[in-house]
Structures are given as C-alpha cells and as structure tokens.
C-alpha cells in the first residue's frame, strides 16, 4: 500500500509544501528523491543542472522526472 505524506521540501530559503509518496515498491541501488518539474522550478529559481529520467509507476504508466546531476545535503 502506498503511503502519502504531507512534506515540506526546502533548498536554501525556498520551501515548497506538497504531498510525498513512500512505500511505493520502487527499489533502487541508492536512496532517491524525485520531484515533479514544477517543484524543481520553485525550489531552484536560479536553475539547476538536471537530467530527465524515466520512471515506471505501479500502474505501468511512465513519467519523466528531473534528477539532479549533483547530490544535495539533506
């Protein structure tokens, strides 16, 4: 079962409140946080180096999400 959480994501003085998904069944080699493009634009108004990665959702649909080229501190 997917767990939806109310989250606040901040980078510097920019913060965005949204809904996050945990326990989605996605398994990767490393921990990964992906954000929709509109949240990336709000958090990084000055721009940031990203690449689009394709992810397959639980229902089989595909989405493209931006991924930072350099890791950030959490």
N, CA, C and O atoms as a MOPAC input file, in Angstrom:
PM7 MOZYME 1SCF
protein

 N      0.83900 1    -1.17900 1     0.00000 1
 C      0.00000 1     0.00000 1     0.00000 1
 C      0.88700 1     1.24600 1     0.00000 1
 O      1.84600 1     1.33600 1     0.76600 1
 N      0.56100 1     2.19000 1    -0.85300 1
 C      1.31800 1     3.43600 1    -0.94800 1
 C      0.91900 1     4.35000 1     0.20100 1
 O     -0.26200 1     4.47200 1     0.52800 1
 N      1.89700 1     4.98400 1     0.80400 1
 C      1.67000 1     5.91200 1     1.89900 1
 C      1.91300 1     7.32400 1     1.39900 1
 O      3.00200 1     7.62900 1     0.91100 1
 N      0.90400 1     8.20000 1     1.51400 1
 C      1.03700 1     9.59700 1     1.11600 1
 C      1.31200 1    10.44200 1     2.36100 1
 O      0.63500 1    10.30300 1     3.38000 1
 N      2.29900 1    11.30600 1     2.26500 1
 C      2.72600 1    12.13300 1     3.39300 1
 C      2.72400 1    13.59600 1     3.00100 1
 O      3.07900 1    13.94600 1     1.87600 1
 N      2.32700 1    14.44300 1     3.92300 1
 C      2.46600 1    15.87700 1     3.72700 1
 C      3.91900 1    16.22000 1     4.04200 1
 O      4.40400 1    15.93100 1     5.13600 1
 N      4.61700 1    16.83900 1     3.08200 1
 C      6.03800 1    17.12500 1     3.28200 1
 C      6.35700 1    18.57100 1     2.93700 1
 O      5.64600 1    19.21100 1     2.16100 1
 N      7.40800 1    19.06200 1     3.50800 1
 C      7.96100 1    20.36800 1     3.15800 1
 C      9.37300 1    20.11300 1     2.65500 1
 O     10.19700 1    19.53200 1     3.36200 1
 N      9.64600 1    20.55000 1     1.42900 1
 C     10.95900 1    20.40100 1     0.82200 1
 C     11.58800 1    21.77700 1     0.73500 1
 O     10.97700 1    22.70500 1     0.20500 1
 N     12.80200 1    21.92200 1     1.24900 1
 C     13.46700 1    23.22900 1     1.26900 1
 C     14.84300 1    23.12200 1     0.64300 1
 O     15.52600 1    22.10400 1     0.75500 1
 N     15.23100 1    24.20000 1    -0.02000 1
 C     16.58400 1    24.36300 1    -0.51600 1
 C     16.93300 1    25.82100 1    -0.29500 1
 O     16.36500 1    26.70300 1    -0.93900 1
 N     17.86000 1    26.08000 1     0.60700 1
 C     18.15100 1    27.46600 1     0.97900 1
 C     16.92900 1    28.07000 1     1.64500 1
 O     16.36000 1    27.47700 1     2.56200 1
 N     16.52600 1    29.23900 1     1.19100 1
 C     15.35000 1    29.89200 1     1.76600 1
 C     14.06600 1    29.54800 1     1.02000 1
 O     12.99400 1    30.01200 1     1.40900 1
 N     14.14500 1    28.75200 1    -0.03600 1
 C     12.95500 1    28.36000 1    -0.80200 1
 C     12.37900 1    27.06600 1    -0.23900 1
 O     13.08500 1    26.06400 1    -0.12300 1
 N     11.08800 1    27.09300 1     0.11300 1
 C     10.39900 1    25.90400 1     0.61500 1
 C      9.10500 1    25.69700 1    -0.15600 1
 O      8.44400 1    26.65600 1    -0.55500 1
 N      8.75400 1    24.44200 1    -0.35700 1
 C      7.52300 1    24.07600 1    -1.05400 1
 C      6.82700 1    22.99600 1    -0.24000 1
 O      7.44000 1    21.98700 1     0.10900 1
 N      5.54300 1    23.20400 1     0.06500 1
 C      4.72800 1    22.19300 1     0.72800 1
 C      4.02000 1    21.37000 1    -0.34100 1
 O      3.46000 1    21.92200 1    -1.28800 1
 N      4.04600 1    20.05200 1    -0.18800 1
 C      3.41800 1    19.18300 1    -1.17900 1
 C      3.09600 1    17.84000 1    -0.53700 1
 O      3.19300 1    17.68400 1     0.68000 1
 N      2.71700 1    16.88600 1    -1.35700 1
 C      2.42500 1    15.53700 1    -0.89700 1
 C      3.50500 1    14.60700 1    -1.44100 1
 O      3.81500 1    14.63800 1    -2.63200 1
 N      4.07100 1    13.78800 1    -0.57600 1
 C      5.08100 1    12.82600 1    -0.98300 1
 C      4.52700 1    11.42100 1    -0.91000 1
 O      3.53000 1    11.17300 1    -0.23200 1
 N      5.16700 1    10.50600 1    -1.60300 1
 C      4.74500 1     9.10400 1    -1.61200 1
 C      5.88400 1     8.25300 1    -1.06600 1
 O      7.02600 1     8.35700 1    -1.51500 1
 N      5.55900 1     7.42100 1    -0.10200 1
 C      6.52600 1     6.48100 1     0.46600 1
 C      5.96500 1     5.07000 1     0.32000 1
 O      4.76400 1     4.88900 1     0.12100 1
 N      6.83500 1     4.08300 1     0.41900 1
 C      6.41900 1     2.69400 1     0.35300 1
 C      5.74900 1     2.37000 1    -0.98400 1
 O      4.74800 1     1.65600 1    -1.03400 1
 N      6.31400 1     2.90500 1    -2.05700 1
 C      5.71100 1     2.72300 1    -3.37800 1
 C      6.11000 1     1.40900 1    -4.03700 1
 O      5.55200 1     1.03800 1    -5.06900 1
 N      7.07100 1     0.70400 1    -3.44600 1
 C      7.53300 1    -0.53800 1    -4.03800 1
 C      8.71500 1    -0.34600 1    -4.96200 1
 O      9.28700 1    -1.32800 1    -5.43600 1
 N      9.10200 1     0.90300 1    -5.23400 1
 C     10.25800 1     1.16900 1    -6.07600 1
 C     11.51500 1     0.81900 1    -5.29800 1
 O     11.67900 1     1.24400 1    -4.15400 1
 N     12.38700 1     0.06100 1    -5.90000 1
 C     13.63900 1    -0.32800 1    -5.25600 1
 C     14.78600 1     0.05600 1    -6.17700 1
 O     14.78200 1    -0.26900 1    -7.36400 1
 N     15.76500 1     0.75100 1    -5.61900 1
 C     16.93700 1     1.13100 1    -6.38600 1
 C     18.19600 1     0.82400 1    -5.61200 1
 O     18.14000 1     0.41400 1    -4.45200 1
 N     19.33100 1     1.02300 1    -6.25500 1
 C     20.60300 1     0.77600 1    -5.57000 1
 C     20.84800 1     1.78800 1    -4.47200 1
 O     21.34400 1     1.43600 1    -3.40200 1
 N     20.50500 1     3.04300 1    -4.72100 1
 C     20.73200 1     4.11900 1    -3.76600 1
 C     19.40700 1     4.79600 1    -3.44200 1
 O     18.47800 1     4.75000 1    -4.24800 1
 N     19.30800 1     5.42900 1    -2.26100 1
 C     18.09900 1     6.20200 1    -1.96000 1
 C     17.91000 1     7.29000 1    -3.01300 1
 O     18.88600 1     7.86700 1    -3.49300 1
 N     16.67700 1     7.56800 1    -3.36700 1
 C     16.41500 1     8.53500 1    -4.42000 1
 C     15.15600 1     9.33200 1    -4.09200 1
 O     14.13900 1     8.78100 1    -3.67000 1
 N     15.25100 1    10.62200 1    -4.29400 1
 C     14.09600 1    11.50100 1    -4.16200 1
 C     13.89100 1    12.14400 1    -5.51700 1
 O     14.80300 1    12.76500 1    -6.06300 1
 N     12.69300 1    11.99600 1    -6.05900 1
 C     12.38000 1    12.63600 1    -7.32700 1
 C     11.26100 1    13.63600 1    -7.10400 1
 O     10.38300 1    13.42800 1    -6.26700 1
 N     11.30100 1    14.71300 1    -7.85400 1
 C     10.31500 1    15.78400 1    -7.71200 1
 C      9.72600 1    16.12400 1    -9.06400 1
 O     10.42000 1    16.05500 1   -10.07800 1
 N      8.44800 1    16.49100 1    -9.09400 1
 C      7.87200 1    16.99000 1   -10.34900 1
 C      8.57500 1    18.27300 1   -10.78900 1
 O      9.10200 1    19.01800 1    -9.96400 1
 N      8.57700 1    18.51800 1   -12.09400 1
 C      9.29500 1    19.66000 1   -12.65700 1
 C      8.87800 1    20.98300 1   -12.01400 1
 O      9.73400 1    21.83300 1   -11.77100 1
 N      7.57600 1    21.18300 1   -11.72900 1
 C      7.14600 1    22.47400 1   -11.16000 1
 C      7.72200 1    22.70500 1    -9.76600 1
 O      7.95300 1    23.85200 1    -9.38500 1
 N      7.95800 1    21.63900 1    -8.99700 1
 C      8.59300 1    21.81600 1    -7.68400 1
 C     10.06600 1    22.15700 1    -7.83200 1
 O     10.59400 1    22.96700 1    -7.07000 1
 N     10.73400 1    21.54900 1    -8.80200 1
 C     12.14400 1    21.86300 1    -9.05200 1
 C     12.27700 1    23.33900 1    -9.42800 1
 O     13.19100 1    24.01900 1    -8.96100 1
 N     11.37600 1    23.83100 1   -10.26300 1
 C     11.43500 1    25.23700 1   -10.67300 1
 C     11.19500 1    26.17800 1    -9.49900 1
 O     11.79100 1    27.25300 1    -9.45000 1
 N     10.33600 1    25.80200 1    -8.55200 1
 C     10.08800 1    26.63600 1    -7.36800 1
 C     11.25900 1    26.60000 1    -6.39900 1
 O     11.61600 1    27.62300 1    -5.81400 1
 N     11.86300 1    25.41900 1    -6.22400 1
 C     12.97800 1    25.28900 1    -5.29000 1
 C     14.26700 1    25.89600 1    -5.82600 1
 O     15.06900 1    26.43100 1    -5.06000 1
 N     14.46800 1    25.81700 1    -7.12400 1
 C     15.69800 1    26.28700 1    -7.75300 1
 C     15.38400 1    27.33600 1    -8.81800 1
 O     15.60200 1    27.08300 1   -10.00200 1
 N     14.87300 1    28.51600 1    -8.42300 1
 C     14.50500 1    29.52300 1    -9.42400 1
 C     15.69200 1    30.00300 1   -10.25200 1
 O     15.50600 1    30.48600 1   -11.36900 1
 N     16.90800 1    29.87800 1    -9.72400 1
 C     18.10200 1    30.29300 1   -10.45400 1
 C     18.55300 1    29.22700 1   -11.44000 1
 O     19.49200 1    29.44700 1   -12.20500 1
 N     17.89700 1    28.08300 1   -11.43000 1
 C     18.26000 1    26.98800 1   -12.32900 1
 C     19.17400 1    26.00100 1   -11.63700 1
 O     19.87300 1    26.34700 1   -10.68500 1
 N     19.16500 1    24.79600 1   -12.11100 1
 C     19.98700 1    23.73600 1   -11.55300 1
 C     20.22300 1    22.70800 1   -12.66600 1
 O     19.38900 1    22.54600 1   -13.55600 1
 N     21.36100 1    22.02300 1   -12.60600 1
 C     21.68200 1    21.00900 1   -13.61700 1
 C     20.91400 1    19.72100 1   -13.33400 1
 O     21.12800 1    19.06600 1   -12.31500 1
 N     20.01400 1    19.37000 1   -14.25600 1
 C     19.23900 1    18.14600 1   -14.11300 1
 C     19.22600 1    17.36600 1   -15.42200 1
 O     19.53500 1    17.89500 1   -16.49000 1
 N     18.86500 1    16.11000 1   -15.30600 1
 C     18.56000 1    15.28000 1   -16.46600 1
 C     17.19100 1    14.67300 1   -16.20600 1
 O     16.80900 1    14.46600 1   -15.05500 1
 N     16.45600 1    14.38900 1   -17.26700 1
 C     15.15500 1    13.73600 1   -17.10300 1
 C     15.36600 1    12.22300 1   -17.09900 1
 O     16.03500 1    11.67300 1   -17.97400 1
 N     14.78500 1    11.56300 1   -16.10100 1
 C     14.85700 1    10.10600 1   -16.01600 1
 C     13.45300 1     9.54700 1   -16.13600 1
 O     12.49900 1    10.12000 1   -15.61000 1
 N     13.33200 1     8.43500 1   -16.82200 1
 C     12.03500 1     7.79500 1   -16.99000 1
 C     11.79000 1     6.84700 1   -15.83300 1
 O     12.65800 1     6.05000 1   -15.47800 1
 N     10.60600 1     6.93500 1   -15.24500 1
 C     10.21200 1     6.02300 1   -14.17400 1
 C      8.89800 1     5.36000 1   -14.55700 1
 O      8.01700 1     5.99800 1   -15.13400 1
 N      8.77000 1     4.08800 1   -14.23600 1
 C      7.52800 1     3.36100 1   -14.47300 1
 C      6.78100 1     3.29900 1   -13.15300 1
 O      7.31600 1     2.83400 1   -12.14600 1
 N      5.54600 1     3.77000 1   -13.16200 1
 C      4.73400 1     3.77800 1   -11.95400 1
 C      4.09400 1     2.41800 1   -11.73100 1
 O      4.12800 1     1.55000 1   -12.60400 1
 N      3.50300 1     2.23900 1   -10.53900 1
 C      2.91000 1     0.95000 1   -10.17100 1
 C      1.82900 1     0.50400 1   -11.14500 1
 O      1.62500 1    -0.69500 1   -11.33200 1
 N      1.13300 1     1.45300 1   -11.76900 1
 C      0.07300 1     1.08900 1   -12.71000 1
 C      0.60800 1     0.82500 1   -14.12100 1
 O     -0.16900 1     0.56000 1   -15.03800 1
 N      1.92100 1     0.89700 1   -14.29500 1
 C      2.53800 1     0.63700 1   -15.58700 1
 C      2.74400 1     1.87400 1   -16.43800 1
 O      3.41100 1     1.81000 1   -17.47100 1
 N      2.18000 1     3.00600 1   -16.01900 1
 C      2.38400 1     4.23700 1   -16.78600 1
 C      3.80600 1     4.75300 1   -16.57200 1
 O      4.46500 1     4.40800 1   -15.59100 1
 N      4.26100 1     5.57700 1   -17.49700 1
 C      5.62500 1     6.10300 1   -17.43800 1
 C      5.59000 1     7.61200 1   -17.24200 1
 O      4.74000 1     8.30200 1   -17.80400 1
 N      6.51800 1     8.11200 1   -16.44300 1
 C      6.67100 1     9.55000 1   -16.24100 1
 C      8.14300 1     9.89800 1   -16.36400 1
 O      9.00900 1     9.05300 1   -16.13900 1
 N      8.42400 1    11.13700 1   -16.72200 1
 C      9.79100 1    11.64200 1   -16.74900 1
 C      9.94900 1    12.61800 1   -15.60300 1
 O      9.16600 1    13.56000 1   -15.47800 1
 N     10.94600 1    12.40800 1   -14.76900 1
 C     11.19100 1    13.25000 1   -13.61000 1
 C     12.61100 1    13.80200 1   -13.67500 1
 O     13.53400 1    13.10200 1   -14.09100 1
 N     12.78900 1    15.07300 1   -13.25800 1
 C     14.13900 1    15.63200 1   -13.25400 1
 C     14.97700 1    15.02000 1   -12.13400 1
 O     14.47800 1    14.78300 1   -11.03300 1
 N     16.23100 1    14.77000 1   -12.41800 1
 C     17.15700 1    14.25400 1   -11.40800 1
 C     18.36000 1    15.18200 1   -11.37600 1
 O     18.92600 1    15.51900 1   -12.41600 1
 N     18.74600 1    15.59000 1   -10.17000 1
 C     19.90600 1    16.46400 1   -10.02000 1
 C     21.16500 1    15.72700 1   -10.43400 1
 O     21.33300 1    14.55000 1   -10.11700 1
 N     22.04500 1    16.41000 1   -11.13700 1
 C     23.30800 1    15.78700 1   -11.51700 1
 C     24.26600 1    15.68900 1   -10.34500 1
 O     25.10400 1    14.78800 1   -10.29900 1
 N     24.15000 1    16.61900 1    -9.38500 1
 C     24.99000 1    16.59000 1    -8.18300 1
 C     24.11100 1    16.37300 1    -6.97300 1
 O     23.05500 1    16.99800 1    -6.86600 1
 N     24.51900 1    15.49300 1    -6.04100 1
 C     23.70800 1    15.24200 1    -4.85400 1
 C     23.61800 1    16.49300 1    -3.98100 1
 O     24.49500 1    17.35600 1    -4.02500 1
 N     22.55100 1    16.58000 1    -3.18900 1
 C     22.38100 1    17.68700 1    -2.25700 1
 C     22.45800 1    17.12300 1    -0.83300 1
 O     22.21200 1    15.93700 1    -0.61100 1
 N     22.79900 1    17.97500 1     0.11200 1
 C     22.80200 1    17.58300 1     1.52000 1
 C     21.37000 1    17.60200 1     2.02800 1
 O     20.57600 1    18.46300 1     1.64700 1
 N     21.04500 1    16.64700 1     2.89000 1
 C     19.70700 1    16.60900 1     3.47100 1
 C     19.79700 1    16.78000 1     4.96200 1
 O     18.77300 1    16.77700 1     5.64700 1

